Amino acid sequence: MREKETQLQQMLTQLRTKLLMMGAAVGIALDEACRALEEGNAVRAAEVVDGDAAINAMENEIDELALSLLVRNQPVAHDLRFVVGALRMVIDFERIGDEAASIAERTVTMEEALPGVVIEAVGTLMRSAMAMYIQAMDAFRKGDRDGSLKLCQVDDEISLQEMTALRRVMEYFCGEPDGRRTNVSYEGMNGILICRSLNRICRRCANIAEHTYFIVEGVNIKHQAPPDIPGTK
């Protein structure tokens, strides 16, 4: 019995370590994709695209380990919640990696960097996405229920930032041509797709926070209004 419990704890530790490693890899990909976008650096962006395969491989490893753990060890209570949360969380990690690669692909295909006025608007949403990812990872690492709840309550703010960025993109690229802009529709499309990717990253970060709350509290708050954070009223 003791041997089985030891094996369970070892596999849980391994699962947590793999999740943190994948989370770190995704965080690097997101940071590099955003830096490449700001700089208009196609080489840096191409490295993000190439690195997406490694993130996909990590997802498969975590899936296999989590399923093996369920079958062989039949965890209960908090341990079971952790494994279920891991299976949910790894999907969001992989999707955030995909969105980072998508932003990088847009950077590779653009003939020139986005103009300053557009980068400024997109930059607000970009910084929110990066900050939310860091906060989501910190909450997971620390098992921080209150930190997780805060991330689940930013829908309106993110929607407003996206609308502001989209408006700037549309105003710049889809207004009257002034003779200095070429491929207006194509560049405008890239700007819009980047905004959508950043918005989806923010939503995935909120999902990670929901999974963390489930692991810690055993309560599923997905598709529900999150409970109040103690001391905020």
C-alpha positions as CSV (number, residue, x, y, z in Angstrom):
1,M,0.0,0.0,0.0
2,R,2.8,2.4,1.0
3,E,4.6,1.6,-2.3
4,K,1.5,2.5,-4.3
5,E,1.1,5.8,-2.4
6,T,4.7,6.6,-3.1
7,Q,4.3,5.8,-6.8
8,L,1.2,8.0,-6.9
9,Q,3.0,11.0,-5.4
10,Q,6.0,10.5,-7.7
11,M,3.7,10.5,-10.8
12,L,1.8,13.6,-9.5
13,T,5.1,15.4,-9.0
14,Q,6.2,14.4,-12.5
15,L,2.9,15.7,-13.9
16,R,3.2,19.0,-12.1
17,T,6.7,19.4,-13.3
18,K,5.8,18.7,-16.9
19,L,2.9,21.2,-16.6
20,L,5.2,23.9,-15.3
21,M,7.7,23.1,-18.0
22,M,5.1,23.4,-20.7
23,G,3.8,26.6,-19.1
24,A,7.3,28.1,-19.2
25,A,7.7,27.1,-22.9
26,V,4.4,28.7,-23.8
27,G,5.3,31.8,-21.9
28,I,8.6,32.1,-23.8
29,A,6.8,31.6,-27.1
30,L,4.2,34.3,-26.2
31,D,6.9,36.8,-25.1
32,E,9.0,36.1,-28.2
33,A,6.0,36.4,-30.6
34,C,5.0,39.8,-29.0
35,R,8.6,41.1,-29.2
36,A,8.9,40.0,-32.8
37,L,5.6,41.8,-33.6
38,E,6.8,45.0,-32.0
39,E,10.1,44.9,-33.8
40,G,8.8,43.6,-37.1
41,N,11.4,40.9,-36.7
42,A,10.5,38.1,-39.1
43,V,13.5,35.9,-38.1
44,R,12.5,36.0,-34.4
45,A,8.9,35.3,-35.4
46,A,9.9,32.3,-37.5
47,E,11.6,30.7,-34.5
48,V,8.3,30.9,-32.6
49,V,6.5,29.2,-35.4
50,D,9.2,26.4,-35.6
51,G,9.0,25.9,-31.8
52,D,5.3,25.2,-31.8
53,A,5.9,21.5,-32.5
54,A,7.8,21.1,-29.2
55,I,4.9,22.6,-27.3
56,N,2.5,20.1,-29.1
57,A,4.8,17.2,-28.1
58,M,4.7,18.4,-24.5
59,E,0.9,18.3,-24.6
60,N,0.9,14.7,-25.8
61,E,3.4,13.7,-23.0
62,I,1.2,15.3,-20.3
63,D,-2.0,13.7,-21.7
64,E,-0.3,10.2,-21.6
65,L,1.0,10.7,-18.1
66,A,-2.3,12.0,-16.7
67,L,-4.3,9.2,-18.3
68,S,-1.8,6.6,-17.1
69,L,-2.0,8.0,-13.6
70,L,-5.8,7.8,-13.6
71,V,-5.8,4.2,-14.8
72,R,-3.0,2.8,-12.7
73,N,-3.4,4.7,-9.4
74,Q,-7.0,5.8,-9.3
75,P,-6.4,9.0,-7.4
76,V,-9.2,10.6,-5.2
77,A,-10.0,13.9,-3.6
78,H,-7.4,16.6,-4.3
79,D,-5.2,14.3,-6.3
80,L,-8.0,13.5,-8.6
81,R,-8.9,17.2,-9.0
82,F,-5.3,17.9,-9.9
83,V,-5.2,15.3,-12.6
84,V,-8.5,16.4,-14.1
85,G,-7.4,20.1,-13.8
86,A,-4.1,19.2,-15.6
87,L,-6.0,17.5,-18.5
88,R,-8.0,20.7,-18.9
89,M,-5.1,23.1,-18.4
90,V,-2.9,21.5,-20.9
91,I,-5.4,22.2,-23.7
92,D,-5.3,25.9,-22.8
93,F,-1.5,25.9,-22.8
94,E,-1.4,24.3,-26.2
95,R,-4.0,26.8,-27.6
96,I,-2.1,29.8,-26.2
97,G,1.0,28.4,-27.9
98,D,-1.0,28.1,-31.2
99,E,-2.1,31.8,-30.8
100,A,1.5,32.9,-30.2
101,A,2.5,31.0,-33.4
102,S,-0.3,32.6,-35.2
103,I,0.8,36.1,-34.2
104,A,4.4,35.2,-35.3
105,E,3.1,33.9,-38.6
106,R,1.4,37.3,-39.2
107,T,4.7,39.0,-38.4
108,V,6.5,36.8,-40.9
109,T,4.1,37.5,-43.7
110,M,3.8,41.3,-43.2
111,E,6.0,43.3,-45.6
112,E,6.8,45.8,-42.9
113,A,6.2,46.4,-39.2
114,L,2.8,47.7,-38.1
115,P,2.8,51.5,-37.8
116,G,3.3,53.1,-34.4
117,V,-0.3,54.2,-33.9
118,V,-1.5,50.7,-34.4
119,I,1.2,49.0,-32.3
120,E,0.3,51.5,-29.5
121,A,-3.3,50.3,-29.5
122,V,-2.5,46.6,-30.0
123,G,0.3,47.0,-27.4
124,T,-2.2,47.6,-24.6
125,L,-4.0,44.3,-25.4
126,M,-0.7,42.6,-25.9
127,R,0.6,43.7,-22.5
128,S,-2.6,42.5,-20.9
129,A,-2.3,39.1,-22.5
130,M,1.3,38.8,-21.3
131,A,0.5,40.0,-17.8
132,M,-2.5,37.7,-17.5
133,Y,-0.4,34.7,-18.5
134,I,2.2,35.5,-15.9
135,Q,-0.5,35.9,-13.3
136,A,-2.2,32.7,-14.3
137,M,1.0,30.7,-14.0
138,D,1.8,32.3,-10.6
139,A,-1.7,31.4,-9.3
140,F,-1.3,27.8,-10.5
141,R,2.3,27.5,-9.1
142,K,1.2,28.9,-5.7
143,G,-2.3,27.4,-5.6
144,D,-3.6,30.9,-5.2
145,R,-7.5,30.8,-5.2
146,D,-7.9,34.6,-4.8
147,G,-5.4,35.3,-7.6
148,S,-7.3,32.9,-9.8
149,L,-10.6,34.6,-9.1
150,K,-9.2,38.0,-10.1
151,L,-8.3,36.7,-13.5
152,C,-11.8,35.4,-14.0
153,Q,-13.2,38.9,-13.6
154,V,-11.6,40.9,-16.4
155,D,-13.9,40.1,-19.3
156,D,-15.2,43.7,-19.7
157,E,-11.8,45.2,-19.6
158,I,-10.3,42.9,-22.2
159,S,-13.3,43.3,-24.5
160,L,-12.8,47.1,-24.3
161,Q,-9.1,46.9,-25.0
162,E,-9.8,44.7,-28.0
163,M,-12.5,47.0,-29.4
164,T,-10.1,50.0,-29.0
165,A,-7.3,48.1,-30.8
166,L,-9.7,47.0,-33.6
167,R,-11.0,50.5,-34.1
168,R,-7.4,51.8,-34.5
169,V,-6.6,49.1,-37.0
170,M,-9.7,49.8,-39.0
171,E,-9.2,53.6,-38.9
172,Y,-5.6,53.3,-40.1
173,F,-5.8,50.6,-42.7
174,C,-9.4,50.9,-43.9
175,G,-9.7,54.6,-44.2
176,E,-9.1,56.7,-47.3
177,P,-5.8,55.7,-49.0
178,D,-3.3,58.5,-48.8
179,G,-0.8,57.3,-51.4
180,R,1.7,56.1,-48.7
181,R,0.0,52.8,-47.8
182,T,0.0,49.8,-50.0
183,N,-1.7,46.4,-49.5
184,V,-4.1,48.1,-47.2
185,S,-6.7,45.3,-47.0
186,Y,-4.0,42.6,-46.4
187,E,-2.2,44.6,-43.7
188,G,-5.5,45.5,-42.0
189,M,-6.5,41.8,-42.0
190,N,-3.2,40.9,-40.2
191,G,-3.9,43.6,-37.6
192,I,-7.4,42.3,-37.0
193,L,-6.2,38.7,-36.7
194,I,-3.5,39.7,-34.2
195,C,-6.1,41.4,-32.1
196,R,-8.3,38.3,-32.1
197,S,-5.4,36.1,-31.2
198,L,-4.5,38.3,-28.2
199,N,-8.1,38.3,-27.1
200,R,-8.2,34.5,-27.2
201,I,-5.0,34.3,-25.2
202,C,-6.5,36.4,-22.5
203,R,-9.6,34.1,-22.4
204,R,-7.4,31.1,-22.2
205,C,-5.5,32.6,-19.3
206,A,-8.8,33.0,-17.5
207,N,-9.5,29.4,-18.2
208,I,-6.2,28.4,-16.6
209,A,-7.3,30.4,-13.6
210,E,-10.6,28.6,-13.5
211,H,-8.8,25.2,-13.5
212,T,-6.5,26.4,-10.7
213,Y,-9.5,27.3,-8.6
214,F,-11.1,23.9,-9.3
215,I,-7.9,22.1,-8.2
216,V,-7.7,24.2,-5.0
217,E,-11.3,24.5,-4.0
218,G,-13.0,21.6,-5.8
219,V,-15.5,24.0,-7.3
220,N,-16.1,24.3,-11.0
221,I,-16.7,28.0,-11.9
222,K,-16.5,27.6,-15.7
223,H,-19.3,29.3,-17.5
224,Q,-20.5,30.8,-14.2
225,A,-20.1,34.2,-12.5
226,P,-17.0,33.7,-10.2
227,P,-17.6,34.1,-6.5
228,D,-16.6,37.3,-4.8
229,I,-13.0,37.7,-3.6
230,P,-12.9,37.9,0.2
231,G,-12.2,41.5,1.4
232,T,-13.0,43.2,-1.9
233,K,-16.4,44.5,-0.8
